[in-house]
Amino acid sequence: MLPSSIQISGEPLSGAEVRDICRGLRDNAVRLLSLRGCRLCDRDFGRICRALAGATSLAQLNLNLGVVSSPSRIKQLAEALRTNRSIQSLFLHGSPLTDAGLALLNPALALHPALVALDLGDCMLGDEAINLICGLLPPDGAKSGLKELTLSANPGITPKGWSRLAIAVAHSSQVRVLNLDYNPLGDHVAGMLAVAVASSRTLEVLDLEGTGLTNQSAQTLLDMVENYPTALRSLVLAENSISPELQQQICDLLSEGEEEDEVAGGAGDTQEREKGREPAAHQRGGNSWMCPSDPSSQMVLMTSGLGDSLLAETEM
């Protein structure tokens, strides 16, 4: 039997549903488990964590929107991740982790052998958390690390924290997607990020939507794209005080670079990256698609034909 996906959105979980989830995890019959915004007691959360600890087929775990709601749950999840070896994408968007919570979780994240995508958007993080996250972005050749990182809507991070992240990205050979939307970055931080993009050999997607940028930032980014070869393919600048003309110039230059790579055969295999954001959700790959606005979509168990590729759920 091919691994399946279980997706439940915004519903209280019954005891029967929790038993079914745990059974599927223990039987290695689940590749994607999404419990975004679900309500369950601490006992049932612990049961699920114990089951996912030994799961070998689980590739993506979505606990967005407050499912990991307390230090005790963070500890239980960390314990599960210390044992689990299969999870490649972990979404905790909208969880009140704070710096202290991420400190509890970080050792398990740092030692996980398969984790490549992490969503910590809207998790009430600050500069101490950034110091930990930079450890998940090791310098070139040091060890494996994250390829996709989402830090949307964490206004507690200061320019000092963002500068440290920019340095880590500049020296990481693996980060491909970086989502920093809806943080008060401003032009100064954007300038540091432009240097990081110019230095990175792999960064393909940078989301700076709603980050307080002006034409000053856009001009710096335009100069960077125009004069320095980068791997960048997508730069999101919506909801900033940037003229449409500058945005279009940047878009045109990035499009030209992508077309050149396609001609050379270098971009034909590039896949769209997921962002693990809220509230819209859809699933790419396989034969399934889920809309969270459908009231009948409470628990979905679907067979996937993805082979070795990740089941990807995009949360806007």
C-alpha positions, -999 to 999 in steps of 0.1 A, spaced: 0 0 0 14 34 -10 18 60 18 -12 84 22 -18 119 35 -40 128 65 -52 164 66 -75 178 92 -81 216 94 -95 236 123 -114 207 139 -114 191 174 -99 156 171 -119 127 185 -104 98 202 -112 76 172 -94 100 149 -63 101 171 -62 63 172 -65 61 134 -36 87 131 -14 68 155 -22 35 138 -13 50 104 20 63 117 30 31 134 21 11 102 42 35 82 12 43 60 13 81 63 36 104 43 19 137 50 3 145 84 -14 180 86 -33 189 118 -34 227 112 -54 245 138 -68 213 153 -78 211 190 -68 181 210 -59 174 246 -23 171 259 -27 133 263 -37 128 227 -9 151 215 15 130 234 1 98 218 6 113 183 42 124 192 51 89 204 37 74 172 55 98 149 88 91 167 90 57 151 74 65 118 96 59 88 73 70 60 64 104 73 80 131 52 59 162 61 44 173 94 21 203 96 12 215 131 4 251 121 -19 275 140 -13 268 176 -13 230 178 21 232 196 7 255 223 27 249 254 62 241 267 52 206 275 40 200 239 73 215 226 92 190 248 71 161 235 76 171 199 114 175 205 115 140 220 98 126 190 121 144 165 151 130 183 140 95 173 123 102 140 146 100 109 121 106 81 106 140 84 118 164 57 94 193 62 82 207 95 55 234 97 49 252 130 35 285 117 15 304 142 28 284 173 37 305 204 72 290 206 91 321 217 129 320 220 126 297 250 105 272 232 128 271 202 157 265 225 139 234 237 133 222 202 166 232 186 188 203 196 164 179 179 162 201 148 200 204 146 206 166 148 177 155 126 192 138 95 165 145 70 150 179 78 154 204 49 123 227 52 112 245 84 84 270 89 87 292 120 65 320 108 45 339 134 61 320 163 70 351 185 107 347 179 135 372 187 172 375 182 181 346 205 160 324 182 179 337 152 212 326 168 198 291 170 184 291 135 218 302 121 231 269 134 207 251 111 224 269 82 259 256 84 288 271 63 297 255 30 305 219 32 302 217 70 272 194 71 237 191 57 212 219 66 180 236 57 171 243 21 138 262 28 133 285 58 102 306 66 104 333 93 73 354 83 57 377 108 82 376 137 85 414 145 105 408 176 136 401 156 158 432 155 181 444 127 210 428 146 193 395 143 185 399 106 221 409 99 233 376 115 208 357 94 220 374 63 256 364 71 246 328 76 227 327 43 256 342 25 278 314 37 254 286 34 256 265 2 222 250 6 194 276 13 171 278 -17 140 295 -3 139 322 23 105 337 33 108 369 55 75 385 46 56 407 70 86 416 92 96 453 97 129 449 79 133 484 63 159 495 38 189 489 59 182 452 64 172 448 27 207 461 18 223 434 39 200 408 23 211 420 -11 247 413 -2 237 378 10 218 371 -22 248 382 -43 270 358 -22 247 328 -22 252 302 -48 218 285 -42 192 310 -31 164 309 -57 134 325 -39 133 355 -15 100 368 -2 101 403 11 64 411 9 52 438 33 85 444 49 86 482 49 109 486 18 111 517 -4 125 525 -38 160 527 -21 159 490 -14 145 482 -48 173 501 -65 199 482 -45 182 449 -54 179 460 -91 217 468 -92 224 434 -76 203 414 -101 216 435 -130 253 433 -122 260 401 -103 253 366 -114 230 349 -88 208 318 -85 178 341 -77 147 333 -97 119 349 -76 119 381 -56 86 391 -40 83 428 -32 45 433 -31 29 456 -4 60 478 -1 65 515 -11 82 505 -43 72 518 -77 57 494 -102 83 504 -127 112 492 -104 94 460 -95 88 453 -132 125 459 -141 136 434 -114 110 409 -125 121 412 -162 158 407 -153 150 376 -132 129 362 -160 157 368 -185 181 349 -163 156 320 -159 151 318 -197 188 316 -202 192 288 -178 163 269 -194 180 272 -227 212 259 -212 193 230 -195 200 243 -160 165 252 -148 143 225 -164 142 206 -131 136 235 -108 104 230 -88 82 256 -72 89 258 -35 63 255 -8 60 282 19 39 265 46 19 297 51 -16 305 62 -45 305 55 -49 289 20 -39 254 15 -34 232 -15 -15 201 -22 7 196 -52 17 163 -67 -1 130 -67 -38 132 -75 -53 152 -47 -61 188 -39 -77 202 -7 -94 235 -2 -98 245 35 -130 264 28 -148 232 20 -168 223 52 -169 187 43 -131 184 43 -124 174 79 -103 144 76 -88 134 42 -70 101 37 -56 100 1 -32 77 -17 -2 95 -31 18 85 -62 47 108 -56 75 83 -53 105 99 -36 93 135 -40 78 154 -11 41 159 -7 39 197 -6 11 217 10 12 255 5 -3 276 32 -7 312 22 
